[in-house]
Amino acid sequence: MKYTTVIVDDNILERDDLELQLRKMHQLDIVGTCSNGLEAYELFTKMPVDILFTDIDMPLLSGTALIKALQNPPVVICITAFPQYALEGYELNVIDFISKPVPFERLLQSVTKATEYLRLKALDIARQSAAVEDPREGYFFIREATSLTRLQYSEVAYIESKGDFSKVFTLPGKSHMTLVSLKSLENSLPDHSFLRVHKQYIINRNFITSIGNEELTIDYRFRIPLSATHRQALLDKVVDNKLISRKNL
């Protein structure tokens, strides 16, 4: 993932040198360089920014004044030749403070700190969003024969295509036939839980108990074919960082 970045420094040589160093870090996308805080403030009104590298002692609008003026300031890294500004910077929740001249190793350390903070913040927001999700939204309806049947996402183990119909298998062992194609269900079900693993099957990743080369097992008993075109996507989305191997020990 790339993080949008803005550089603010009234010294053109130091600004260009900082930009040159930051462009070596491929996790950053430098979207603007500014010569003073006012110029940066105007840029912030036009686009969202993840990380701000700013000098402090600048004309028109200082670095600290810029931070105070922003309604939703990004992660801020202050870079200045005047270390006496550090206390004021930290009072504004600046994530790091670097004294000029800036060694590349020190800059890399600061960027790593900022990007890790943003990564953890995004995870926390995702967890909070999941925690406060309205439980009534955790279900859907299908038309079955002459009635509408309500199914919880958490009870659907897998779905099999039957041409223009689909057969929904729920735990502990029921099935429901509905006049909805597998493609329509795939587009409607939340992709954080449901995955297409074969042209005829969608599975609930929460019930996977084993994954082979050509099939997987759901709830220790249902064997579902796994196509080569979907296998890698399944491994990337489900296994990924959950795989324990020798290098983790």
N, C-alpha and C positions, 0 to 999 in steps of 0.2 A: 504494500500500500504506500502511496505517496502522500506527503503532507505539504499543503500549500504554505509558502514561506515569503515573508517580506523583510527587506533589509533597509534600515534607516540610519544614515550617517552623513553629516555635512562635509566630511573630508572625502573627496572623490577618490583619492588614492587608496585610502583604507577601506572605503566602501567597495571598490572594485576588487581589492585583494580578498576581502571577506566573501564576495560573490564567487570568485574563482575557487576558493577553498570549498565552499558549500556545494558547488556544482559537481564536486567529486563524490558527493554523497547522494546516491541514486534514490534514497527514500524521500528526498526533498524535491519539491517543484517550486522554483523561485518564480513568483508571479509579479513581483514588483521590487524596484529599488528606488529609494527616495532620499532627497538631500536634506529634508527637515521634517519635523513632526507634523506640520500642517499639511504638507503634501501627502504624508502617509495617512493622515486622518481622512482626507478626501478619498484616497484609494479604498480605505476600509468601508466607506459608505457604499461602494460599488460591488464588493465581492467579499465572501467569507474567507478568513485566513486562519490557518492552524497555528503557525509559529511566527513570532515576531522577533527579529534581531534588531536591537536599537541601541544607538549611542544615547547618552543622557544630555550632555551639554551641547545644545544645538540652538540656532536662532529660530525666531518665530514661535516655535512650540517645542519645549524640551521633551526628552524621552519620558520622564515621569509624568509630565503634563499630558502627553499623548495617551499614556496608559489610563490616567484618571478620566480622560475625555471619552474613552471608548465604552459604550454601553455593555458590550459583551467582549472584553479583551481576550485575545488568544493566549496561548502559552508564550510567555515573554522571557527572552534571554537578553540581558543587558551587557553591552560591550563598551567599555569606556577607559580612558586614561586616568580617571579620577576615582580611586577606590573609596574616597570619602562618601560617595553617593550610594554605596552598597546598602547601608542601613535603610535608607528611604526606599530603595528598590525592593528589598525583601518585605518591607511593610506593605507593598503593593502586590504581594504574592508572586513576585518574579521567581521563576523556577531556577534560574542560575545567573551568576554575575561573573563576567570574565574581564580581566584587566588587559589592556593593550600593552604591547603587541600580543597578538593571539597565536599561540602555537597550534598547529593542526591537531595534535593529539588531544589538547585541552578542548578544542572546538568539537571534535568527534565525541568526546565524553559528554559534553553538554547536549549535543544533538541526540545522542542515545538516551539520555535522561528525559529529554522532552518527548521523544517519540514513544518511549515506554510509558510515560505518563498518559499520553493520548490514547494509547492502545488499551491500557487498563481502565481509563475513563469510559471508553466506548463499550467495553465488556460490562462495566458496572451499570451503564445506562440500559444495556440490553437485558441484564438480569432484573433490574428494577421494573422495566417495562413488562417482562414476563410475569413478575410477581404480582403486579397490580392489574393484569389483564382480567377483564370481566369473565368469570367462569361460565357465564351463560353463552359466551361466544365460542366455547370449546365443543360445539356440536354442529351438526348439519342435518338437513332433512332430505330424504329420497322418496320418490313416488314408487310405491310397491303395490302392484295390483290396483286395488281401488282405494288405497289409503296412503297417508303420508307417514313415514317412519322416521323417528328421530334417532340419530346415532351419535355417540360421543366420539371425538377424534381418538381419545385414549383407549377405546375398545375395538377399533378397527385394526385387524392384524394385516390383512392384505386384500387386494382387489384383483379379480381376474376378468379379462375381456371376454365377452361372449358375442362378438360381432358388434351390432348396434346396442346390445345390452351390456351390463356389467354385473358381476356377482361379487358382493361385498361380504367378506368373511370377518366375523367379529368373535371375540373371545367371550365365553369359554368354548365356543364351537357352533355358533349359529351362522347362517348365511342369508343374504337378502338379494333378490334379483331386482334390478331397476333398469328402466329404459333410458339409460344415459351412457354415452360412449366412454371408454377409458380415457380418451383424450380430454373430454370435457371435465371429467373428475380430476385429472392431473392438473388442469388449469385452475380448478376451484379449491383444491385441498391445500393446506399450508405446507410450503416446501421445506420448512424446518423439521417436519416429521415424516412426510411422505415422499418417496422416491420411485421413479420409474426404473426398473431393473431388467425389463424384457418388454418386447413389443406387446405382450399380453398381460403383464403384471405390474402392479404398483404395490409397494410394501410400506409398512410403518417401521421406520428404522429402530424404534424403541423396542421392537420385539425380535430383532435379529439375534440369533444365538450362535450361528457359525456361518462362515463365508468360504466357499470353495472356488474352484476355477470356473465351473459351469453351473453351479447352483448354490443357493443359500438356504439356511433353515430358519424358520420363524417359530418362536415359542417351543423349541426343541422337537417339533413334530411335523410341521408343514414344510415340505421341500419345494422350493420355488426355483425355476430355471433362471439363470443369470447370463445375460448375453455379454459378449466381449465388448461391445460398444458402450455398455453401461457399467461394466465392472470397475474401471478405473475411477469413474466419477463417484461410484459408491465408496470405494476405498478412500478417496480424497475427503469426502464429506462425513463419513461415519468413522473410519478407523483413524486416519491422520495422526493427530497427537496422542491418541489413546493407545497406540501400539507400544507395548513394553518389549524392548529388545536388549541385547548385550550392551549396546552403546549407552543405554539409559542407566545401566548398573554401575 
